[in-house]
């Protein structure tokens, strides 16, 4: 009978945040797959847990993933942990979960700390709808493309960032998204935890003077409904009403519906669109 793969959340800083269930599972499984065995060993020693450890990370997942699957097939129960927080979020845990399902192996989550959720709830920004983007690409072109896709995002945006890239990222955010409210959160649950609520420009000025230290979660204000409408309207102002109309006609939309859509896009009456269209036909 196949074993069970446990996705075990561990503290993102404060060791008291680990759950009773996580401690029990880490003690009871046959093997723990860790992103960094040295880091996880410190946690296990603190908890007096002596379960065998093996590495499982981005650089060995292609070979170690199948190895762990074979262990599971042979009946071993295995827990996967990341360096901090919940495995499977911005780490190779997701690849192992996919392999497990492909091999009919049961996957059980052991929930707990998560930097993105912890950062969101302490940010002071809207938590009703949000999007998590993890770390932005380091390649400048790819980064610009990713940010361009977020330009009209009407949900709260959450990013992770390293200290040496923070200032550059804030500048990139300002260039593409404009000057929005942001919470720059560092060292969550740790001794030097800080939530700096500001505008993006204020953040740029602050971290030009103060060297960023620690790991950061950036929570960025969503684009307002009014601002989104302004962007959408402005987009159509770049072409004529005639071209706007034919844009929809070429998509197979009938004359009446095309006029209706043009009027909606431009925030004008259908009568105005109708008059212009019939002058050219």
PASEBA-1860 file (N, C-alpha, C; in nm, 3 decimals):
! residues 281
1> XXXXXXXX> 0.084/-0.119/0.000/0.000/0.000/0.000/0.088/0.125/0.000 ~ 0.054/0.221/-0.088/0.135/0.343/-0.100/0.127/0.429/0.025 ~ 0.233/0.504/0.047/0.235/0.595/0.161/0.163/0.725/0.130 ~ 0.174/0.821/0.220/0.107/0.950/0.208/0.212/1.061/0.200 ~ 0.188/1.156/0.111/0.274/1.274/0.101/0.209/1.388/0.180 ~ 0.277/1.437/0.281/0.227/1.547/0.363/0.298/1.677/0.323 ~ 0.220/1.782/0.304/0.274/1.915/0.277/0.268/1.991/0.408 ~ 0.381/2.003/0.473/0.384/2.048/0.612/0.436/2.192/0.625
9> XXXXXXXX> 0.350/2.283/0.665/0.388/2.423/0.683/0.474/2.439/0.808 ~ 0.578/2.519/0.797/0.668/2.545/0.910/0.678/2.696/0.932 ~ 0.727/2.740/1.046/0.730/2.883/1.078/0.807/2.967/0.976 ~ 0.760/3.091/0.955/0.831/3.183/0.866/0.928/3.269/0.946 ~ 0.931/3.248/1.076/1.023/3.323/1.163/1.010/3.276/1.306 ~ 0.901/3.308/1.368/0.877/3.272/1.509/0.847/3.123/1.521 ~ 0.932/3.051/1.592/0.916/2.906/1.602/0.790/2.864/1.676 ~ 0.731/2.955/1.752/0.608/2.923/1.824/0.488/2.908/1.731
17> XXXXXXXX> 0.506/2.947/1.605/0.394/2.943/1.510/0.369/2.804/1.453 ~ 0.454/2.707/1.480/0.430/2.573/1.428/0.312/2.510/1.501 ~ 0.232/2.434/1.427/0.111/2.375/1.487/0.142/2.242/1.556 ~ 0.055/2.204/1.651/0.068/2.074/1.717/0.065/1.962/1.614 ~ -0.022/1.978/1.514/-0.036/1.874/1.412/0.092/1.861/1.330 ~ 0.153/1.974/1.295/0.277/1.969/1.217/0.387/1.897/1.294 ~ 0.397/1.923/1.424/0.498/1.856/1.507/0.474/1.706/1.507 ~ 0.348/1.667/1.523/0.315/1.524/1.527/0.349/1.457/1.395
25> XXXXXXXX> 0.310/1.521/1.283/0.335/1.462/1.151/0.485/1.449/1.126 ~ 0.561/1.551/1.159/0.706/1.547/1.137/0.773/1.438/1.221 ~ 0.715/1.406/1.335/0.768/1.297/1.417/0.729/1.160/1.363 ~ 0.609/1.151/1.306/0.555/1.020/1.268/0.594/0.973/1.129 ~ 0.624/1.066/1.036/0.657/1.022/0.900/0.791/0.948/0.898 ~ 0.814/0.876/0.789/0.938/0.800/0.774/1.054/0.885/0.723 ~ 1.019/0.993/0.651/1.123/1.074/0.588/1.070/1.217/0.569 ~ 1.161/1.314/0.581/1.126/1.454/0.557/1.210/1.506/0.441
33> XXXXXXXX> 1.143/1.558/0.339/1.211/1.621/0.226/1.218/1.770/0.252 ~ 1.339/1.826/0.257/1.357/1.966/0.295/1.429/2.045/0.187 ~ 1.387/2.170/0.171/1.451/2.259/0.074/1.598/2.281/0.111 ~ 1.626/2.299/0.240/1.763/2.313/0.290/1.773/2.230/0.418 ~ 1.841/2.116/0.410/1.845/2.025/0.524/1.911/2.088/0.647 ~ 2.010/2.175/0.625/2.076/2.240/0.739/1.980/2.332/0.813 ~ 1.901/2.405/0.738/1.802/2.496/0.797/1.695/2.417/0.873 ~ 1.643/2.313/0.807/1.537/2.233/0.869/1.589/2.157/0.991
41> XXXXXXXX> 1.715/2.115/0.987/1.774/2.043/1.100/1.768/2.126/1.228 ~ 1.788/2.258/1.215/1.781/2.346/1.332/1.640/2.346/1.392 ~ 1.539/2.348/1.305/1.401/2.344/1.352/1.372/2.210/1.420 ~ 1.415/2.101/1.358/1.389/1.968/1.414/1.459/1.950/1.548 ~ 1.580/2.000/1.560/1.651/1.992/1.688/1.577/2.070/1.797 ~ 1.527/2.186/1.760/1.450/2.269/1.855/1.326/2.194/1.905 ~ 1.266/2.116/1.814/1.143/2.044/1.847/1.169/1.902/1.898 ~ 1.296/1.864/1.907/1.336/1.730/1.950/1.276/1.623/1.859
49> XXXXXXXX> 1.289/1.646/1.729/1.240/1.552/1.627/1.362/1.491/1.558 ~ 1.362/1.360/1.542/1.479/1.290/1.490/1.449/1.211/1.362 ~ 1.346/1.251/1.289/1.311/1.185/1.163/1.420/1.209/1.059 ~ 1.456/1.107/0.980/1.559/1.124/0.876/1.522/1.234/0.777 ~ 1.625/1.304/0.730/1.609/1.415/0.635/1.671/1.383/0.501 ~ 1.611/1.436/0.393/1.674/1.432/0.262/1.645/1.564/0.192 ~ 1.730/1.601/0.101/1.709/1.730/0.033/1.610/1.715/-0.082 ~ 1.530/1.818/-0.101/1.443/1.828/-0.218/1.428/1.977/-0.249
57> XXXXXXXX> 1.490/2.020/-0.358/1.489/2.162/-0.389/1.489/2.183/-0.541 ~ 1.491/2.308/-0.582/1.480/2.345/-0.723/1.586/2.279/-0.810 ~ 1.705/2.262/-0.757/1.817/2.213/-0.838/1.828/2.060/-0.845 ~ 1.753/1.989/-0.760/1.760/1.843/-0.769/1.623/1.778/-0.787 ~ 1.520/1.861/-0.811/1.383/1.808/-0.816/1.360/1.706/-0.927 ~ 1.434/1.719/-1.038/1.411/1.627/-1.150/1.457/1.484/-1.118 ~ 1.558/1.472/-1.034/1.604/1.339/-0.994/1.546/1.298/-0.859 ~ 1.537/1.393/-0.766/1.489/1.358/-0.632/1.338/1.337/-0.629
65> XXXXXXXX> 1.265/1.406/-0.717/1.119/1.387/-0.722/1.081/1.241/-0.748 ~ 1.130/1.180/-0.858/1.101/1.039/-0.885/1.149/0.947/-0.772 ~ 1.263/0.981/-0.710/1.316/0.903/-0.598/1.215/0.900/-0.482 ~ 1.161/1.018/-0.449/1.063/1.026/-0.340/0.933/0.954/-0.376 ~ 0.894/0.963/-0.502/0.772/0.894/-0.546/0.787/0.743/-0.529 ~ 0.905/0.691/-0.563/0.929/0.547/-0.545/0.921/0.508/-0.397 ~ 0.975/0.592/-0.310/0.966/0.566/-0.166/0.821/0.562/-0.121 ~ 0.741/0.656/-0.173/0.598/0.661/-0.140/0.526/0.536/-0.192
73> XXXXXXXX> 0.559/0.495/-0.313/0.498/0.374/-0.370/0.528/0.251/-0.286 ~ 0.644/0.252/-0.222/0.685/0.139/-0.139/0.631/0.146/0.004 ~ 0.544/0.246/0.027/0.475/0.251/0.156/0.527/0.350/0.257 ~ 0.632/0.425/0.224/0.683/0.524/0.319/0.594/0.648/0.321 ~ 0.576/0.705/0.438/0.508/0.834/0.452/0.614/0.943/0.454 ~ 0.592/1.046/0.374/0.693/1.151/0.358/0.631/1.288/0.380 ~ 0.702/1.373/0.453/0.661/1.513/0.470/0.755/1.602/0.390 ~ 0.698/1.698/0.320/0.777/1.797/0.247/0.768/1.930/0.321
81> XXXXXXXX> 0.884/1.992/0.345/0.885/2.124/0.408/0.970/2.219/0.324 ~ 0.937/2.346/0.330/1.019/2.449/0.268/1.101/2.516/0.378 ~ 1.187/2.609/0.340/1.268/2.677/0.442/1.181/2.752/0.541 ~ 1.071/2.807/0.492/0.980/2.883/0.579/0.844/2.892/0.512 ~ 0.740/2.865/0.590/0.605/2.879/0.537/0.549/2.750/0.479 ~ 0.460/2.767/0.383/0.386/2.654/0.327/0.450/2.603/0.199 ~ 0.487/2.476/0.192/0.548/2.422/0.070/0.451/2.423/-0.046 ~ 0.506/2.438/-0.167/0.421/2.441/-0.286/0.393/2.581/-0.335
89> XXXXXXXX> 0.430/2.684/-0.256/0.410/2.823/-0.298/0.547/2.882/-0.331 ~ 0.566/2.912/-0.458/0.696/2.964/-0.505/0.812/2.871/-0.470 ~ 0.787/2.740/-0.473/0.894/2.643/-0.452/0.858/2.512/-0.523 ~ 0.953/2.419/-0.537/0.929/2.298/-0.616/0.834/2.197/-0.553 ~ 0.778/2.229/-0.437/0.678/2.140/-0.378/0.563/2.111/-0.474 ~ 0.528/2.211/-0.556/0.417/2.193/-0.650/0.446/2.082/-0.751 ~ 0.574/2.068/-0.790/0.611/1.964/-0.886/0.593/1.825/-0.826 ~ 0.628/1.812/-0.697/0.615/1.682/-0.632/0.468/1.646/-0.612
97> XXXXXXXX> 0.386/1.744/-0.584/0.241/1.719/-0.570/0.185/1.666/-0.702 ~ 0.225/1.728/-0.812/0.179/1.683/-0.943/0.222/1.539/-0.970 ~ 0.349/1.508/-0.939/0.398/1.371/-0.956/0.321/1.272/-0.870 ~ 0.289/1.314/-0.749/0.216/1.226/-0.658/0.080/1.190/-0.715 ~ 0.008/1.290/-0.765/-0.124/1.263/-0.822/-0.116/1.177/-0.947 ~ -0.011/1.198/-1.026/0.008/1.116/-1.146/0.032/0.969/-1.111 ~ 0.080/0.946/-0.988/0.109/0.810/-0.944/0.010/0.759/-0.839 ~ -0.107/0.825/-0.833/-0.216/0.784/-0.743/-0.173/0.778/-0.596
105> XXXXXXXX> -0.093/0.874/-0.557/-0.048/0.883/-0.418/-0.127/0.992/-0.346 ~ -0.172/0.961/-0.228/-0.252/1.056/-0.150/-0.166/1.172/-0.102 ~ -0.221/1.294/-0.116/-0.152/1.415/-0.071/-0.236/1.481/0.038 ~ -0.173/1.510/0.151/-0.245/1.569/0.265/-0.178/1.701/0.307 ~ -0.253/1.811/0.307/-0.195/1.938/0.353/-0.198/1.949/0.505 ~ -0.090/2.000/0.560/-0.085/2.031/0.703/-0.065/2.183/0.711 ~ -0.175/2.259/0.714/-0.168/2.405/0.698/-0.100/2.477/0.814 ~ -0.057/2.597/0.784/0.010/2.677/0.886/0.059/2.809/0.829
113> XXXXXXXX> 0.173/2.858/0.875/0.223/2.989/0.834/0.241/3.004/0.683 ~ 0.211/3.126/0.635/0.229/3.160/0.494/0.260/3.309/0.486 ~ 0.374/3.344/0.430/0.416/3.485/0.426/0.319/3.571/0.346 ~ 0.265/3.515/0.236/0.179/3.599/0.152/0.049/3.634/0.223 ~ -0.012/3.538/0.293/-0.137/3.565/0.364/-0.111/3.652/0.487 ~ -0.003/3.624/0.558/0.032/3.703/0.676/0.058/3.848/0.636 ~ 0.131/3.867/0.526/0.158/4.002/0.477/0.031/4.074/0.434 ~ -0.057/4.002/0.366/-0.182/4.062/0.319/-0.267/4.113/0.434
121> XXXXXXXX> -0.286/4.030/0.537/-0.379/4.068/0.643/-0.326/4.181/0.730 ~ -0.194/4.202/0.730/-0.137/4.309/0.813/-0.111/4.436/0.731 ~ -0.137/4.430/0.600/-0.102/4.540/0.510/-0.191/4.663/0.526 ~ -0.314/4.643/0.569/-0.408/4.755/0.576/-0.475/4.783/0.443 ~ -0.446/4.703/0.340/-0.510/4.716/0.210/-0.620/4.612/0.195 ~ -0.698/4.623/0.090/-0.814/4.535/0.073/-0.773/4.388/0.065 ~ -0.844/4.305/0.140/-0.820/4.159/0.138/-0.931/4.083/0.066 ~ -1.028/4.156/0.011/-1.143/4.090/-0.052/-1.104/4.012/-0.177
129> XXXXXXXX> -1.018/4.071/-0.258/-0.972/4.004/-0.380/-0.824/4.038/-0.396 ~ -0.744/3.936/-0.424/-0.601/3.961/-0.437/-0.538/3.863/-0.534 ~ -0.418/3.900/-0.582/-0.343/3.815/-0.674/-0.200/3.806/-0.625 ~ -0.144/3.685/-0.624/-0.008/3.662/-0.578/0.082/3.639/-0.697 ~ 0.190/3.718/-0.708/0.281/3.708/-0.821/0.418/3.652/-0.784 ~ 0.440/3.622/-0.655/0.569/3.567/-0.614/0.682/3.665/-0.641 ~ 0.797/3.613/-0.685/0.911/3.698/-0.720/0.899/3.739/-0.867 ~ 0.920/3.866/-0.896/0.923/3.911/-1.034/1.046/3.855/-1.105
137> XXXXXXXX> 1.041/3.836/-1.237/1.159/3.789/-1.311/1.277/3.884/-1.292 ~ 1.397/3.830/-1.293/1.517/3.915/-1.281/1.555/3.976/-1.415 ~ 1.519/3.910/-1.525/1.544/3.964/-1.658/1.459/4.089/-1.679 ~ 1.521/4.199/-1.720/1.451/4.327/-1.731/1.333/4.323/-1.827 ~ 1.350/4.258/-1.941/1.243/4.249/-2.040/1.126/4.169/-1.986 ~ 1.155/4.054/-1.927/1.050/3.970/-1.871/0.979/4.040/-1.756 ~ 1.055/4.112/-1.676/0.998/4.186/-1.562/0.900/4.293/-1.612 ~ 0.941/4.367/-1.715/0.855/4.471/-1.773/0.727/4.410/-1.828
145> XXXXXXXX> 0.739/4.295/-1.895/0.621/4.229/-1.951/0.525/4.186/-1.840 ~ 0.581/4.133/-1.731/0.497/4.089/-1.619/0.425/4.209/-1.556 ~ 0.497/4.317/-1.535/0.438/4.436/-1.474/0.332/4.499/-1.565 ~ 0.356/4.495/-1.696/0.257/4.548/-1.789/0.124/4.474/-1.776 ~ 0.131/4.343/-1.749/0.009/4.265/-1.732/-0.065/4.302/-1.603 ~ 0.010/4.358/-1.507/-0.050/4.397/-1.380/-0.101/4.541/-1.380 ~ -0.076/4.611/-1.488/-0.108/4.754/-1.494/-0.255/4.781/-1.469 ~ -0.342/4.694/-1.520/-0.486/4.715/-1.504/-0.546/4.619/-1.401
153> XXXXXXXX> -0.461/4.561/-1.317/-0.509/4.466/-1.215/-0.594/4.538/-1.111 ~ -0.719/4.493/-1.096/-0.808/4.557/-0.999/-0.821/4.478/-0.869 ~ -0.724/4.390/-0.846/-0.714/4.318/-0.719/-0.586/4.360/-0.648 ~ -0.583/4.350/-0.517/-0.461/4.377/-0.441/-0.351/4.284/-0.490 ~ -0.232/4.337/-0.511/-0.119/4.260/-0.567/-0.018/4.229/-0.456 ~ 0.026/4.103/-0.449/0.125/4.063/-0.349/0.249/4.010/-0.421 ~ 0.365/4.063/-0.381/0.493/4.019/-0.437/0.588/3.980/-0.324 ~ 0.684/3.895/-0.355/0.798/3.870/-0.267/0.917/3.943/-0.327
161> XXXXXXXX> 1.009/3.989/-0.242/1.131/4.049/-0.295/1.247/4.035/-0.199 ~ 1.366/4.020/-0.257/1.491/4.011/-0.180/1.541/4.153/-0.153 ~ 1.617/4.172/-0.045/1.660/4.308/-0.008/1.744/4.379/-0.114 ~ 1.833/4.305/-0.184/1.920/4.370/-0.281/1.847/4.414/-0.408 ~ 1.724/4.366/-0.428/1.646/4.406/-0.546/1.530/4.499/-0.511 ~ 1.509/4.526/-0.382/1.390/4.599/-0.339/1.379/4.737/-0.403 ~ 1.482/4.817/-0.394/1.476/4.954/-0.444/1.448/4.957/-0.594 ~ 1.515/4.871/-0.669/1.492/4.865/-0.813/1.348/4.824/-0.845
169> XXXXXXXX> 1.295/4.729/-0.766/1.157/4.685/-0.787/1.058/4.797/-0.759 ~ 1.081/4.874/-0.654/0.994/4.988/-0.624/0.995/5.088/-0.739 ~ 1.112/5.111/-0.797/1.123/5.203/-0.911/1.047/5.148/-1.032 ~ 1.060/5.018/-1.055/0.988/4.954/-1.165/0.838/4.964/-1.146 ~ 0.793/4.944/-1.023/0.650/4.954/-0.992/0.597/5.094/-1.021 ~ 0.676/5.195/-0.982/0.634/5.333/-1.005/0.626/5.362/-1.155 ~ 0.725/5.316/-1.230/0.730/5.342/-1.374/0.610/5.283/-1.448 ~ 0.567/5.164/-1.405/0.461/5.094/-1.477/0.323/5.114/-1.415
177> XXXXXXXX> 0.313/5.107/-1.283/0.183/5.112/-1.216/0.145/5.252/-1.169 ~ 0.242/5.342/-1.164/0.214/5.475/-1.111/0.233/5.477/-0.960 ~ 0.196/5.589/-0.899/0.219/5.606/-0.756/0.099/5.559/-0.674 ~ 0.101/5.436/-0.632/-0.009/5.378/-0.553/0.032/5.360/-0.408 ~ -0.067/5.333/-0.323/-0.036/5.297/-0.185/0.024/5.157/-0.183 ~ 0.117/5.136/-0.092/0.186/5.007/-0.081/0.224/4.982/0.064 ~ 0.223/4.857/0.102/0.279/4.817/0.232/0.404/4.737/0.206 ~ 0.516/4.789/0.255/0.646/4.721/0.240/0.672/4.652/0.373
185> XXXXXXXX> 0.664/4.520/0.372/0.666/4.443/0.497/0.791/4.356/0.501 ~ 0.868/4.368/0.610/0.991/4.290/0.617/0.994/4.203/0.744 ~ 1.066/4.092/0.731/1.094/4.004/0.845/0.970/3.966/0.925 ~ 0.868/3.920/0.857/0.743/3.882/0.924/0.766/3.781/1.036 ~ 0.706/3.806/1.149/0.708/3.725/1.273/0.844/3.721/1.342 ~ 0.943/3.794/1.287/1.077/3.793/1.345/1.099/3.916/1.433 ~ 1.214/3.924/1.494/1.246/4.031/1.588/1.233/4.170/1.526 ~ 1.279/4.185/1.401/1.278/4.316/1.336/1.164/4.330/1.235
193> XXXXXXXX> 1.053/4.264/1.262/0.934/4.277/1.178/0.895/4.424/1.165 ~ 0.860/4.463/1.042/0.820/4.602/1.019/0.719/4.609/0.906 ~ 0.614/4.689/0.928/0.515/4.715/0.824/0.523/4.864/0.793 ~ 0.575/4.897/0.675/0.589/5.037/0.635/0.482/5.067/0.530 ~ 0.378/5.140/0.573/0.269/5.176/0.484/0.298/5.313/0.425 ~ 0.300/5.320/0.292/0.342/5.443/0.226/0.291/5.443/0.082 ~ 0.330/5.544/0.005/0.312/5.540/-0.140/0.439/5.480/-0.199 ~ 0.432/5.442/-0.325/0.551/5.384/-0.389/0.665/5.486/-0.391
201> XXXXXXXX> 0.635/5.612/-0.420/0.742/5.714/-0.423/0.803/5.734/-0.284 ~ 0.720/5.730/-0.182/0.773/5.742/-0.045/0.864/5.624/-0.013 ~ 0.826/5.506/-0.060/0.910/5.388/-0.040/1.044/5.401/-0.109 ~ 1.043/5.457/-0.232/1.168/5.478/-0.306/1.259/5.574/-0.230 ~ 1.202/5.684/-0.181/1.283/5.781/-0.107/1.340/5.720/0.021 ~ 1.255/5.644/0.091/1.297/5.586/0.219/1.412/5.487/0.199 ~ 1.395/5.396/0.102/1.497/5.292/0.085/1.616/5.338/0.002 ~ 1.614/5.463/-0.045/1.733/5.524/-0.101/1.826/5.566/0.013
209> XXXXXXXX> 1.763/5.604/0.125/1.839/5.648/0.242/1.870/5.534/0.339 ~ 1.780/5.436/0.346/1.792/5.325/0.442/1.818/5.195/0.366 ~ 1.927/5.127/0.398/1.960/5.001/0.330/1.858/4.893/0.364 ~ 1.794/4.832/0.262/1.697/4.725/0.288/1.766/4.602/0.347 ~ 1.708/4.547/0.450/1.760/4.424/0.511/1.645/4.329/0.540 ~ 1.668/4.200/0.521/1.565/4.100/0.547/1.486/4.066/0.422 ~ 1.393/3.973/0.438/1.307/3.932/0.326/1.180/4.016/0.328 ~ 1.132/4.053/0.208/1.021/4.147/0.197/0.896/4.086/0.131
217> XXXXXXXX> 0.781/4.130/0.180/0.653/4.106/0.113/0.599/4.243/0.076 ~ 0.565/4.262/-0.051/0.510/4.389/-0.099/0.362/4.369/-0.129 ~ 0.278/4.451/-0.066/0.135/4.444/-0.090/0.094/4.578/-0.152 ~ 0.044/4.571/-0.275/0.022/4.691/-0.355/-0.127/4.713/-0.379 ~ -0.168/4.836/-0.362/-0.308/4.874/-0.379/-0.357/4.841/-0.520 ~ -0.480/4.792/-0.527/-0.541/4.761/-0.656/-0.573/4.890/-0.733 ~ -0.582/4.879/-0.863/-0.625/4.992/-0.944/-0.773/5.017/-0.917 ~ -0.808/5.141/-0.890/-0.948/5.174/-0.858/-1.037/5.156/-0.981
225> XXXXXXXX> -1.165/5.140/-0.957/-1.261/5.125/-1.066/-1.259/5.246/-1.158 ~ -1.248/5.364/-1.096/-1.247/5.488/-1.174/-1.122/5.497/-1.262 ~ -1.007/5.458/-1.204/-0.883/5.463/-1.281/-0.885/5.361/-1.395 ~ -0.942/5.243/-1.368/-0.952/5.141/-1.471/-1.039/5.189/-1.586 ~ -1.151/5.252/-1.553/-1.240/5.305/-1.657/-1.170/5.411/-1.740 ~ -1.088/5.492/-1.675/-1.014/5.596/-1.745/-0.914/5.536/-1.843 ~ -0.847/5.429/-1.799/-0.750/5.361/-1.886/-0.820/5.299/-2.006 ~ -0.934/5.234/-1.980/-1.007/5.167/-2.087/-1.057/5.270/-2.189
233> XXXXXXXX> -1.106/5.383/-2.140/-1.155/5.488/-2.229/-1.042/5.546/-2.312 ~ -0.929/5.570/-2.246/-0.815/5.628/-2.313/-0.762/5.538/-2.424 ~ -0.770/5.409/-2.404/-0.722/5.314/-2.503/-0.796/5.332/-2.637 ~ -0.926/5.351/-2.629/-1.005/5.363/-2.751/-0.991/5.501/-2.814 ~ -0.946/5.599/-2.740/-0.928/5.732/-2.796/-0.813/5.735/-2.897 ~ -0.730/5.631/-2.894/-0.616/5.626/-2.986/-0.657/5.590/-3.129 ~ -0.780/5.543/-3.147/-0.828/5.510/-3.282/-0.960/5.584/-3.308 ~ -0.998/5.592/-3.434/-1.123/5.660/-3.469/-1.244/5.574/-3.432
241> XXXXXXXX> -1.359/5.638/-3.424/-1.482/5.562/-3.396/-1.510/5.465/-3.509 ~ -1.478/5.505/-3.634/-1.498/5.416/-3.749/-1.415/5.288/-3.735 ~ -1.285/5.305/-3.700/-1.197/5.189/-3.683/-1.240/5.105/-3.563 ~ -1.285/5.172/-3.461/-1.336/5.103/-3.341/-1.454/5.013/-3.379 ~ -1.545/5.068/-3.458/-1.664/4.994/-3.504/-1.623/4.873/-3.588 ~ -1.531/4.894/-3.682/-1.488/4.784/-3.770/-1.408/4.678/-3.694 ~ -1.346/4.718/-3.584/-1.277/4.620/-3.499/-1.374/4.511/-3.455 ~ -1.495/4.551/-3.415/-1.595/4.453/-3.371/-1.661/4.381/-3.489
249> XXXXXXXX> -1.684/4.451/-3.598/-1.743/4.388/-3.716/-1.655/4.274/-3.766 ~ -1.522/4.299/-3.766/-1.428/4.196/-3.812/-1.424/4.073/-3.723 ~ -1.475/4.087/-3.601/-1.482/3.973/-3.511/-1.613/3.895/-3.527 ~ -1.695/3.937/-3.625/-1.820/3.867/-3.650/-1.939/3.919/-3.572 ~ -1.920/4.032/-3.503/-2.030/4.092/-3.426/-2.119/4.170/-3.522 ~ -2.253/4.159/-3.505/-2.342/4.226/-3.598/-2.342/4.378/-3.577 ~ -2.399/4.449/-3.674/-2.396/4.594/-3.676/-2.452/4.658/-3.549 ~ -2.567/4.613/-3.505/-2.632/4.670/-3.387/-2.548/4.651/-3.261
257> XXXXXXXX> -2.495/4.529/-3.242/-2.416/4.499/-3.123/-2.282/4.573/-3.126 ~ -2.224/4.589/-3.246/-2.097/4.661/-3.259/-2.114/4.807/-3.219 ~ -2.221/4.869/-3.263/-2.248/5.009/-3.226/-2.268/5.020/-3.076 ~ -2.339/4.927/-3.018/-2.364/4.925/-2.873/-2.233/4.914/-2.796 ~ -2.142/4.828/-2.842/-2.015/4.806/-2.772/-1.924/4.928/-2.783 ~ -1.922/4.991/-2.902/-1.841/5.112/-2.921/-1.890/5.222/-2.827 ~ -2.019/5.237/-2.818/-2.077/5.339/-2.729/-2.039/5.311/-2.583 ~ -2.044/5.186/-2.545/-2.009/5.147/-2.408/-1.862/5.175/-2.379
265> XXXXXXXX> -1.774/5.136/-2.473/-1.630/5.155/-2.455/-1.595/5.303/-2.439 ~ -1.662/5.387/-2.518/-1.624/5.529/-2.522/-1.709/5.616/-2.430 ~ -1.805/5.555/-2.362/-1.892/5.629/-2.270/-1.969/5.739/-2.343 ~ -2.018/5.705/-2.464/-2.102/5.798/-2.539/-2.230/5.726/-2.578 ~ -2.325/5.799/-2.635/-2.454/5.739/-2.670/-2.445/5.658/-2.799 ~ -2.532/5.560/-2.811/-2.537/5.480/-2.933/-2.576/5.567/-3.053 ~ -2.659/5.670/-3.027/-2.702/5.760/-3.134/-2.582/5.831/-3.198 ~ -2.486/5.873/-3.113/-2.367/5.941/-3.164/-2.285/5.848/-3.253
273> XXXXXXXX> -2.269/5.725/-3.208/-2.193/5.627/-3.286/-2.266/5.598/-3.417 ~ -2.396/5.582/-3.409/-2.479/5.551/-3.527/-2.463/5.658/-3.635 ~ -2.466/5.785/-3.594/-2.456/5.896/-3.689/-2.323/5.893/-3.762 ~ -2.215/5.870/-3.686/-2.081/5.869/-3.747/-2.065/5.750/-3.841 ~ -2.113/5.635/-3.800/-2.100/5.513/-3.881/-2.176/5.528/-4.013 ~ -2.296/5.581/-4.007/-2.379/5.592/-4.129/-2.333/5.701/-4.222 ~ -2.246/5.787/-4.176/-2.189/5.888/-4.266/-2.085/5.826/-4.356 ~ -2.025/5.716/-4.311/-1.918/5.655/-4.390/-1.967/5.537/-4.473
281> X> -2.093/5.500/-4.462/-2.145/5.385/-4.536/-2.235/5.430/-4.651
END
